[in-house]
Amino acid sequence: MNPILAAGVATILFLAMAGFQAAMALGAPLGAYVLGGRNVGTLPARLRVASGIAAGILVVMAGVVLARAGVVGWPSAAAGLVAPATWILAGYLALNTIANLASKSRIERTAFAATTAVLCALSAYVAAAGRGPLAPGS
């Protein structure tokens, strides 16, 4: 698979997850689908804030993967951080997959675990094969 295609698929998944988190931050009654299903309906205010922050972080994650694949530019002062950040992202997604698999929520164990596992694999692939600032031949 081409790293640019992998980054594109990862971006679609990251943005879908960001949209889900943003919806919860705005009060969508989706609490039963996260955090082990402990919050049926709308999340409490502090968790809505956390969902809003998570949405922003997911957008940044998409940007990191796109930068590593060479699809988007990255500020030159931070260009040396793109490759390690992509590996850290892949590691975080691996841990997130394990946490999703351990959840009491069926949707976290199935849909979210599958999504984070795919994102982990795509991120690791882009980290290894990327064309960004530290890619071979760049």
Buried (B, 14 or more C-beta within 10 A) or exposed (E): EEBBEBBBBBBEBBBEBBEBBBBBBEEBEBBBBBBEBEBEEBBEEEBBEBBBEBBEBBBEBBBBBBBBBBBBEBEEEEBEBBBEBBBBBBBBBBEBBEBBBEBEBEBBBEEBBEBBBBBBBBBBBBBBBBBBBBBEEE
